[in-house]
Amino acid sequence: MKIFHNTHHAEHAGRQEMFRGRLVDCHEVPQRLQHVLDELNKRPVGTLVQPAADLPLDAALRRVHSADYLDFLAHAWSDWVALDPGNALVDALPSVWPLAARHGFRTDMPPLNFAARLGQYAFDSGTPLMAGSWAAAREGAACALAAAQSVLGGERFAMALTRPPGHHAGPNYMGGYCFINNAAVAAQALRDGGLARVAVLDVDYHHGNGTQTIFYERSDVLTVSIHGDPRTEYPFFLGHADERGAGAGEGYNLNLPLPRGTGFEVWWAALQTAIQAVSDFAPQALVVPLGLDTFEGDPISGFKLRSADYLQVGRAIAQLGLPTVLTLEGGYAAADLGVNTVNVLEGLRG
């Protein structure tokens, strides 16, 4: 198994985020990935590698994100500091949003004010942007692209071991700690590599709203997500069971929301439903946005999976018999993330 490691991830290290109405220390921190690396050193289940420098990354990003959004991300930090040199010591957080057109706000006239543009491209105030955010997010996408290419080249499993995570990022917006949708980059790369059907199986506690949106009107990519009920859990405004896709994509999106407090037995039953849906779709490859915030000790989530359960999760994914790309997503009990991640990978190897 090749594990593509984002060596730029620590350049994205937020100071504060807005969480439940107050500024708190960030939950998405560099130590998360370091714990995974430490555990991989103890239990090497694959080969740590870096993505090649000559990947067609810009083209891959434009396949899933709008050009204006990518341009915004590329220049956001310099634009932020240009407002005030003192901003170099402060993370950028949005504070104003256009909401939807039905509220009378226009989105067809891009604002010149940076704060307004930041709000235009963000859906929450919990995703701090700093000097290294673009470099880290871009290299994370390179890991996802490299993992997809590795699978296309014959590898059974490949992983993008990266942060920031990605599955909340949509075609033209960031949020949920995510800037670039790594899972979508991988799925689209698999399609562009010649595979007719690709499935995405998202097991993060929080619904992968960005991935759903990117593929919602398509029948070539099945999106399946097991997550906390959006009536009570972030990101709230997507992830309901009645969201089944639209247009050509109708019937190719499956959401399996579960209540806060769900334990492994009920979660496992939902996983079997998800796996059956993937199997029925008969894809040629699988992408797994691997969120480990389903862990019982996670500080911002509400499922009750234990570390040993993740061995079974890995085995269940492997039993699909599909070439598989994994992208590291959530998991904010940082000290336990290494064990839980490597347990999944050990389960995959069988």
Sequence and secondary structure as in RCSB ss.txt:
>XXXX:A:sequence
MKIFHNTHHAEHAGRQEMFRGRLVDCHEVPQRLQHVLDELNKRPVGTLVQPAADLPLDAALRRVHSADYLDFLAH
AWSDWVALDPGNALVDALPSVWPLAARHGFRTDMPPLNFAARLGQYAFDSGTPLMAGSWAAAREGAACALAAAQS
VLGGERFAMALTRPPGHHAGPNYMGGYCFINNAAVAAQALRDGGLARVAVLDVDYHHGNGTQTIFYERSDVLTVS
IHGDPRTEYPFFLGHADERGAGAGEGYNLNLPLPRGTGFEVWWAALQTAIQAVSDFAPQALVVPLGLDTFEGDPI
SGFKLRSADYLQVGRAIAQLGLPTVLTLEGGYAAADLGVNTVNVLEGLRG
>XXXX:A:secstr
 EEEE TTGGG   SEEEETTEEEE SS THHHHHHHHHHHHS  SEEE   TT  HHHHHHTTS HHHHHHHHH
HHHHHHHH GGGGGS B        GGGT   SS  SSHHHHHHHTBS S   B TTHHHHHHHHHHHHHHHHHH
HHTT SEEEEE SS  TT BTTBBBTTBSS HHHHHHHHHHHTT S EEEEE SSS  HHHHHHHTT SSEEEEE
EEE TTTSTT SS  TT    GGGTT EEEEEE TT  HHHHHHHHHHHHHHHHHH  SEEEEEE  TTBTT TT
    B TTHHHHHHHHHHTT   EEEEE     HHHHHHHHHHHHHHHH 
